[in-house]
Amino acid sequence: MSLILLGFGLVLVIEGLVFALAPSRLDDLVAMMAALSRDQRRMMGLVAIALGVLLVWLSRL
């Protein structure tokens, strides 16, 4: 349970840094994501999930 809280905490820190340090770049990123097709966004999501699972698995070794 503590690892889940640690993971959520780290995600919030990283997300917060994006909002705090580069809010105007976030607008550009949202516009770029809107320009992508649904299939491209889906593939990006699947790759992010796979990388996340890989990182969690590596951290547990």
Secondary structure, 3 states (H helix, E strand, C coil): CHHHHHHHHHHHHHHHHHHHHCHHHHHHHHHHHHHCCHHHHHHHHHHHHHHHHHHHHHHCC
